Structure formats: C-alpha cells, structure tokens
Amino acid sequence: MLRTRIIPVLLLRNESLVKTLRFDRFTYVGDPCNTVRIFNELEVDELLFLDITATLERRTPNLRVLAEIANECFMPLGYGGGIASLADAKAVFDIGFEKIALNSYAMENPRFIGELAAQYGSQAVIASIDVKKDFWGSYRVMTRSGTKDARREPVEWAQELESLGAGEILLTSIDREGTWDGFDLELINSVTNAVSIPVIAHGGAGAVGHIADVVQRAGASAVALGSMVVFQKKGMGVLVNFPDDRELRETGLCR
C-alpha cells in the first residue's frame, strides 16, 4: 500500500505559532523554530506553514522568520500567506521552501496559478480552498482567512484550479477546523470525485481513526493535521507530537 502523507499544518501569527478554532479564537502554541526541531526528531515527512494574518494585513511574507524556519528544517516545506507576485514566490522558494499555497490571491487573480506553475512546475503549487456552510447548509468558498464569501461553490472552484495548473488542493472545512470532531467527509468526497489532482483534507482531525476515514471513505490523497499535532488532547495543553506508526498501520495507513 502507498504511504499516506500526513502533514502538520502550522499557523503563523506575527512571529509565533498559534492554533485557531473555526478560523477565529486562537491559542498560542510556541516558537516556530523550536517546533520544527521537534518535528525533525519525529521524522515528519513534510511541513506546511500558513501565515493567517499576512493577507488581512496586506503584507508580504515575513522572509526573516521563514529563513529561520528553513535553516532548522530537515524535511520539505510549504508556505502560504501574503503571496501576490512572482517576486514574492521567488523569495520564498529561494529561502528553501518547495511549495507555495495560494488562497485569496488565486481567487482575485486566477491566472497567477498558471504563471506560478509555468515558472516552478505544478508540483510546487498548492491551491488552498477554505469552505464554510451558509445559513441554508450549502458549501461556500471563503477567502481572506474565512472573512469574505467568494460566492463560489467548492467543487466548481476546485475544477477550475486544476485546469489552471495547480498541482494539489488543500481543502479546509472552517466549520470543523480545530474541533477534533472529524473531517467533513461529504465535502472532501465531493471534491476528490471531481478532480484528478491530489486533495489534502484539513479541518477536524481528532484521532487516527478520522485520518483513516477521510482517506478510505472520502478519497483524500493526504491529510493535514493541526490540533492533533500541537496539543496533548482536546482541551489540554501544548505538546508537539505525531501519530504513532503502530496506530497508523492498524487502521490501514502506512507511514
């Protein structure tokens, strides 16, 4: 069986790591570089850093902090937040990051996906889609850290992003993010059935069984974890960790 990618997603706010609940209330997690050192020891395959305030503050990536992270990290790195030009992307790639995640700017300027893919290859471009249910229970794509309704439907937008040249999709359920209640399998399944590129499921993981569910029942190609890898358990303190290999094998997931 192919190994399922399990990717810690770490949220940057200013120069610290935080963890949010439904994109709103946040908890301080710690120093980015110290956290990276722990994940080095845990031999994690890949890390993704998302700056959750860069776009809202209309600023470019904090290259100094990203350089410190890259200097400490032994595994492939991805980054998203505040990228709105090829120059922004080049600066992040030159530091040592292998992938760029685009969200709000991809909605504002969809052609940028193709420009980035043409310059660096589709494998370097992650299209990030944040989704929230509206009052009537319909899925809506949100941008600007979940504050703006893009008036797009996630399946349609995912298909367009694939056609533009994105290499994979990071699909986040805002309603489930930080809850530990499990992934939105209906949402994930609707997108995985509509595109041929890998879909990374994000938002809601609270147990290894949730990871198995979203891969085996909803067709996710990879899983992104937040709360599970920075807290001991739901409602408990910070503890940087990673799922145990034995548990992953028992649920049919290989690592």
C-alpha positions as CSV (number, residue, x, y, z in Angstrom):
1,M,0.0,0.0,0.0
2,L,1.2,3.5,-0.8
3,R,2.1,5.6,2.2
4,T,-0.5,8.2,3.1
5,R,1.1,11.7,3.5
6,I,0.3,13.1,6.9
7,I,1.3,16.8,7.0
8,P,1.4,19.0,10.1
9,V,-0.1,22.4,9.3
10,L,1.4,25.2,11.5
11,L,-0.2,28.6,11.7
12,L,1.9,31.7,11.9
13,R,0.6,34.8,13.6
14,N,3.2,37.6,13.6
15,E,6.3,35.6,14.6
16,S,4.6,32.9,16.8
17,L,2.7,29.7,16.1
18,V,-1.0,29.6,17.1
19,K,-3.9,27.2,16.7
20,T,-7.3,28.5,15.8
21,L,-10.8,27.2,16.3
22,R,-13.0,27.7,13.2
23,F,-10.6,30.4,12.0
24,D,-11.5,32.5,15.0
25,R,-10.3,32.2,18.6
26,F,-6.7,31.2,18.8
27,T,-4.3,29.6,21.3
28,Y,-0.6,30.3,21.5
29,V,1.5,27.2,20.6
30,G,5.1,28.3,20.7
31,D,8.2,29.3,18.7
32,P,8.3,28.1,15.1
33,C,11.9,27.0,15.2
34,N,11.6,25.1,18.4
35,T,8.6,23.3,17.0
36,V,10.4,22.5,13.7
37,R,13.2,20.9,15.8
38,I,10.7,18.6,17.5
39,F,9.2,17.6,14.1
40,N,12.8,16.9,12.8
41,E,13.2,14.4,15.7
42,L,9.8,12.8,14.9
43,E,10.9,12.4,11.3
44,V,7.9,14.0,9.8
45,D,7.8,13.8,6.0
46,E,6.6,17.4,5.2
47,L,5.5,20.6,6.9
48,L,3.2,23.4,5.8
49,F,3.3,26.8,7.3
50,L,0.3,29.2,6.8
51,D,0.6,32.9,7.8
52,I,-3.0,33.6,8.8
53,T,-2.7,37.4,9.0
54,A,-0.5,38.3,6.1
55,T,-3.3,38.7,3.6
56,L,-5.6,40.6,6.0
57,E,-2.8,43.0,6.9
58,R,-1.9,43.4,3.2
59,R,1.8,42.5,3.7
60,T,4.3,40.2,2.1
61,P,5.7,37.1,3.7
62,N,8.0,37.5,6.7
63,L,11.1,36.3,5.0
64,R,13.3,36.6,8.1
65,V,11.1,34.2,10.0
66,L,10.7,31.9,7.0
67,A,14.5,31.8,6.6
68,E,15.0,30.8,10.3
69,I,12.4,28.0,9.8
70,A,14.1,26.8,6.6
71,N,17.5,26.7,8.3
72,E,16.2,24.5,11.0
73,C,14.0,22.2,8.9
74,F,15.2,18.8,7.6
75,M,12.0,18.0,5.6
76,P,10.2,19.5,2.6
77,L,8.4,22.8,3.4
78,G,5.4,24.5,2.1
79,Y,4.2,28.1,2.8
80,G,1.1,30.2,2.2
81,G,0.1,33.7,3.1
82,G,0.6,37.1,1.5
83,I,2.0,35.9,-1.8
84,A,0.7,38.2,-4.6
85,S,3.5,38.2,-7.2
86,L,6.2,36.0,-8.8
87,A,8.7,38.1,-6.8
88,D,7.0,37.1,-3.5
89,A,7.0,33.5,-4.6
90,K,10.7,33.5,-5.7
91,A,11.8,35.0,-2.4
92,V,10.1,32.1,-0.5
93,F,11.4,29.4,-2.9
94,D,14.9,30.9,-2.7
95,I,14.9,30.6,1.1
96,G,14.4,26.8,0.7
97,F,10.6,26.2,0.6
98,E,9.5,23.7,-2.0
99,K,5.8,24.5,-2.3
100,I,3.6,27.7,-2.3
101,A,0.0,27.6,-1.1
102,L,-2.3,30.2,-2.7
103,N,-5.8,31.1,-1.5
104,S,-7.2,34.6,-1.6
105,Y,-4.9,35.9,-4.4
106,A,-5.8,32.9,-6.5
107,M,-9.4,34.0,-6.3
108,E,-8.5,37.6,-7.1
109,N,-6.1,36.7,-9.9
110,P,-6.7,33.1,-11.1
111,R,-4.1,33.4,-13.9
112,F,-1.4,33.6,-11.3
113,I,-1.8,29.9,-10.6
114,G,-0.7,29.2,-14.2
115,E,2.1,31.7,-14.1
116,L,3.5,30.1,-10.9
117,A,3.1,26.6,-12.3
118,A,4.8,27.6,-15.6
119,Q,7.7,29.0,-13.6
120,Y,8.2,26.3,-11.0
121,G,6.1,23.4,-12.0
122,S,2.6,22.3,-10.9
123,Q,4.1,20.1,-8.1
124,A,5.1,23.4,-6.4
125,V,1.6,24.9,-6.4
126,I,-0.9,24.1,-3.7
127,A,-4.4,25.6,-4.3
128,S,-5.9,26.3,-0.9
129,I,-9.7,26.2,-0.6
130,D,-11.4,27.2,2.7
131,V,-15.1,26.2,2.9
132,K,-17.9,27.1,5.2
133,K,-21.6,26.1,5.2
134,D,-24.0,29.0,4.8
135,F,-27.4,29.5,6.6
136,W,-29.1,27.1,4.2
137,G,-26.4,24.4,4.6
138,S,-24.7,25.0,1.2
139,Y,-21.0,24.9,0.9
140,R,-19.4,28.3,0.1
141,V,-15.8,29.1,-0.6
142,M,-14.4,31.7,1.7
143,T,-11.3,33.9,1.4
144,R,-9.3,36.3,3.5
145,S,-9.0,34.0,6.4
146,G,-12.6,33.0,6.2
147,T,-14.0,36.5,6.4
148,K,-15.1,37.0,2.8
149,D,-17.7,34.9,0.9
150,A,-16.2,34.4,-2.6
151,R,-19.6,33.4,-3.9
152,R,-18.1,30.2,-5.4
153,E,-19.0,26.5,-4.9
154,P,-16.0,24.4,-3.8
155,V,-16.3,21.6,-6.5
156,E,-16.6,24.1,-9.3
157,W,-13.7,26.2,-7.9
158,A,-11.5,23.1,-7.4
159,Q,-12.0,22.0,-11.0
160,E,-11.1,25.5,-12.2
161,L,-7.9,25.5,-10.1
162,E,-6.9,22.1,-11.5
163,S,-7.4,23.4,-15.1
164,L,-5.3,26.5,-14.3
165,G,-2.3,24.3,-13.3
166,A,-2.5,23.7,-9.5
167,G,-0.7,20.5,-8.5
168,E,-2.8,19.7,-5.4
169,I,-5.6,21.1,-3.4
170,L,-5.6,21.9,0.4
171,L,-9.3,21.6,1.3
172,T,-10.2,23.0,4.7
173,S,-13.6,22.9,6.4
174,I,-13.8,26.1,8.5
175,D,-16.7,24.6,10.5
176,R,-14.6,21.6,11.6
177,E,-11.2,23.3,12.0
178,G,-9.9,22.9,15.5
179,T,-12.9,21.0,16.7
180,W,-11.4,17.4,17.0
181,D,-14.8,16.2,15.6
182,G,-13.6,14.5,12.5
183,F,-13.4,15.6,8.8
184,D,-16.3,16.7,6.7
185,L,-16.4,13.6,4.6
186,E,-19.2,14.8,2.4
187,L,-17.2,17.9,1.4
188,I,-14.0,16.0,0.9
189,N,-15.6,13.3,-1.2
190,S,-17.4,15.8,-3.4
191,V,-14.1,17.4,-4.4
192,T,-12.0,14.2,-4.7
193,N,-14.6,12.8,-7.1
194,A,-14.4,16.0,-9.2
195,V,-10.6,16.4,-9.7
196,S,-7.7,14.2,-10.6
197,I,-5.0,16.0,-8.6
198,P,-4.3,15.1,-5.0
199,V,-6.6,16.5,-2.4
200,I,-5.2,17.2,1.1
201,A,-8.0,17.0,3.7
202,H,-7.8,19.6,6.5
203,G,-10.0,20.6,9.4
204,G,-11.4,18.4,12.2
205,A,-9.0,15.6,12.8
206,G,-9.0,14.4,16.4
207,A,-8.0,10.7,16.2
208,V,-6.1,8.4,13.9
209,G,-9.5,6.9,13.0
210,H,-10.5,10.2,11.5
211,I,-7.5,10.1,9.3
212,A,-8.4,6.6,8.1
213,D,-12.0,7.6,7.4
214,V,-11.1,10.6,5.2
215,V,-8.6,8.5,3.2
216,Q,-10.6,5.3,2.9
217,R,-14.1,6.7,2.7
218,A,-13.7,10.2,1.2
219,G,-10.8,9.6,-1.2
220,A,-8.3,12.1,0.3
221,S,-4.8,11.7,-1.0
222,A,-3.2,13.2,2.0
223,V,-4.2,14.6,5.4
224,A,-3.2,17.8,7.1
225,L,-3.2,17.9,10.9
226,G,-3.3,20.9,13.2
227,S,-4.7,20.4,16.8
228,M,-3.7,16.7,16.9
229,V,0.0,17.5,16.4
230,V,0.3,20.6,18.7
231,F,-1.9,19.6,21.7
232,Q,-1.9,16.6,24.1
233,K,-5.6,16.0,23.7
234,K,-8.7,18.1,23.2
235,G,-8.9,20.7,26.0
236,M,-5.3,20.0,27.2
237,G,-2.0,21.9,26.9
238,V,0.5,22.2,24.1
239,L,2.5,19.1,23.2
240,V,4.1,18.8,19.8
241,N,3.6,15.2,18.7
242,F,2.8,13.0,15.7
243,P,0.6,9.9,15.3
244,D,2.2,6.6,16.3
245,D,3.3,4.3,13.4
246,R,1.6,1.3,15.1
247,E,-1.7,3.1,15.2
248,L,-1.4,4.1,11.6
249,R,-0.7,0.6,10.5
250,E,-3.6,-0.8,12.5
251,T,-6.0,1.5,10.6
252,G,-4.6,0.5,7.2
253,L,-2.5,3.6,6.8
254,C,1.2,3.1,6.0
255,R,3.9,5.6,7.0
